[in-house]
Amino acid sequence: MPYSPRKHRVRDRGQVAIEYLGFLPILIIVGMAAVQLGLIAYTAQQAGTAARAGARSASLDEGAGQACAAAVSDWLADGTDCGTAEGGDEVTVTATVDIPSIVPGWDFGNATKTATMPIDH
């Protein structure tokens, strides 16, 4: 019986779809991990911005809390906390922002950044 390439193609017709469906969960996990790493980096950047804004405001004797919360994105502001410490001629503000998680049940902790500025007399 001669070789018939058409006969073999009929048997393999759904193989690519099955392989793709098997690989799809891995692609989703890699995509979610990339998004989560981006969220972690963005939250750390926002914590740095909050600490600098809070330190700038505290150095002008206007308090750090409001400026600190206003410096972060609205959806991160609820999880933002700023602490102030004065020492000599400078003020130090530490901003702590909760890192959001796209996977329910996973906690990535907080991003904490500190900024120090001289007190404006």
C-alpha positions as CSV (number, residue, x, y, z in Angstrom):
1,M,0.0,0.0,0.0
2,P,1.5,3.4,-1.0
3,Y,2.2,6.0,1.6
4,S,-0.7,8.5,2.1
5,P,0.2,11.7,3.9
6,R,-3.4,12.6,4.1
7,K,-4.2,9.6,6.2
8,H,-1.7,10.6,8.9
9,R,-2.8,14.2,9.0
10,V,-6.4,13.2,10.0
11,R,-5.0,11.4,13.1
12,D,-2.9,14.4,14.1
13,R,-5.5,17.1,13.5
14,G,-6.3,18.0,17.1
15,Q,-2.8,17.4,18.5
16,V,-1.8,21.1,18.3
17,A,-4.9,22.2,20.1
18,I,-4.4,19.7,22.9
19,E,-0.7,20.8,23.3
20,Y,-1.8,24.4,23.4
21,L,-4.4,23.7,26.1
22,G,-1.8,21.9,28.2
23,F,0.7,24.8,27.9
24,L,-1.9,27.5,28.6
25,P,-1.8,27.2,32.4
26,I,1.9,27.8,32.3
27,L,1.5,30.8,30.2
28,I,-1.1,32.2,32.6
29,I,1.1,31.7,35.6
30,V,4.1,33.4,33.9
31,G,1.9,36.3,32.9
32,M,0.5,36.7,36.4
33,A,4.0,36.5,37.9
34,A,5.1,39.3,35.5
35,V,2.1,41.5,36.5
36,Q,2.8,40.8,40.2
37,L,6.5,41.8,39.8
38,G,5.4,45.0,38.1
39,L,3.0,45.7,41.0
40,I,5.8,45.2,43.5
41,A,8.1,47.6,41.7
42,Y,5.3,50.2,41.2
43,T,4.4,50.0,44.9
44,A,8.1,50.5,45.9
45,Q,8.3,53.5,43.7
46,Q,5.1,54.9,45.2
47,A,6.5,54.4,48.7
48,G,9.6,56.4,47.8
49,T,7.5,59.2,46.3
50,A,5.3,59.2,49.5
51,A,8.4,59.3,51.8
52,R,9.9,62.3,49.9
53,A,6.6,64.2,49.7
54,G,6.0,63.6,53.4
55,A,9.6,64.6,54.4
56,R,9.3,67.8,52.2
57,S,6.0,68.7,53.9
58,A,7.3,67.9,57.4
59,S,10.4,70.0,56.8
60,L,8.1,72.9,56.2
61,D,6.3,72.2,59.5
62,E,3.1,71.2,57.7
63,G,2.9,67.6,58.8
64,A,3.7,64.5,56.8
65,G,0.5,62.5,56.8
66,Q,-1.6,64.3,54.3
67,A,1.2,64.9,51.8
68,C,2.3,61.3,52.1
69,A,-1.1,59.9,51.3
70,A,-1.7,62.4,48.5
71,A,1.5,61.4,46.8
72,V,0.5,57.8,46.1
73,S,-2.1,56.6,43.6
74,D,-5.7,56.6,44.9
75,W,-5.9,52.8,44.9
76,L,-2.8,52.5,47.1
77,A,-3.6,55.4,49.5
78,D,-5.7,53.3,51.8
79,G,-2.8,51.0,52.5
80,T,-0.3,53.9,53.1
81,D,1.2,54.8,56.4
82,C,3.8,57.4,57.2
83,G,5.9,57.8,60.3
84,T,7.9,60.9,61.2
85,A,11.1,61.2,63.3
86,E,12.8,64.5,64.0
87,G,16.4,64.8,65.0
88,G,18.4,68.0,65.2
89,D,18.0,70.0,62.0
90,E,16.4,67.3,59.9
91,V,13.2,65.3,59.7
92,T,13.0,61.6,58.5
93,V,9.7,60.2,57.1
94,T,9.2,56.5,56.6
95,A,6.4,55.5,54.2
96,T,4.9,52.0,54.2
97,V,2.6,51.0,51.4
98,D,0.8,47.6,51.3
99,I,1.8,45.6,48.2
100,P,-1.4,44.5,46.4
101,S,-1.7,40.9,45.3
102,I,-3.4,39.6,42.1
103,V,-3.5,36.1,43.6
104,P,-6.0,35.8,46.4
105,G,-4.5,34.6,49.6
106,W,-0.9,35.5,48.8
107,D,0.6,38.3,50.9
108,F,3.7,40.1,49.6
109,G,4.0,42.4,52.7
110,N,4.8,46.1,52.5
111,A,7.1,48.3,50.5
112,T,9.0,50.6,52.9
113,K,11.0,53.7,51.9
114,T,12.6,56.4,54.0
115,A,13.5,60.0,53.1
116,T,15.3,62.6,55.1
117,M,15.2,66.4,54.6
118,P,16.6,69.4,56.5
119,I,14.1,71.4,58.5
120,D,13.4,74.8,56.9
121,H,13.8,77.4,59.6
